[in-house]
């Protein structure tokens, strides 16, 4: 199983379970997957499939 598969499976089974703590903020599996989906949708609309991109803060 790939890491992201486990994250999505946990989000499906336990969306309110805490996945991680970042900067003293708890992030649930559901929140993490929602954030991943939002970023993926944005990138899919902006770039062609198989494009190489760099994500920086």
C-alpha positions in Angstrom: 0.0 0.0 0.0 1.3 3.5 -0.9 1.3 6.2 1.7 -1.3 8.3 0.0 -3.6 5.2 -0.3 -3.5 4.8 3.4 -4.3 8.5 4.0 -7.3 8.3 1.7 -8.5 5.0 3.2 -8.2 6.5 6.8 -10.1 9.6 5.7 -12.9 7.4 4.4 -13.1 5.3 7.5 -12.2 7.9 10.2 -12.5 11.4 8.8 -12.4 13.0 12.3 -9.4 11.1 13.5 -6.3 13.3 14.0 -3.8 12.6 11.2 -1.0 15.1 12.3 -0.3 18.1 14.4 1.4 21.0 12.6 2.2 24.4 14.3 0.2 23.3 17.3 -2.9 22.7 15.1 -4.5 19.3 14.8 -5.3 18.2 11.3 -7.8 15.4 10.7 -7.7 12.9 7.9 -10.8 14.5 6.4 -9.2 17.9 6.5 -6.0 16.7 4.9 -7.8 14.9 2.1 -10.0 17.9 1.4 -6.9 20.1 1.2 -5.1 17.6 -1.1 -8.2 17.5 -3.4 -8.5 21.3 -3.5 -4.8 21.7 -4.5 -5.1 18.8 -7.1 -8.1 20.4 -8.7 -6.4 23.8 -8.9 -3.2 22.3 -10.4 -5.2 20.1 -12.9 -6.9 23.2 -14.2 -3.7 25.1 -14.6 -1.3 22.6 -16.0 -1.3 19.9 -18.7 -1.2 16.2 -17.6 2.4 15.0 -16.9 3.7 18.5 -16.5 6.5 18.8 -13.9 5.9 21.5 -11.3 7.6 22.7 -8.1 5.4 23.6 -5.1 7.1 26.1 -2.8 5.8 27.9 0.2 
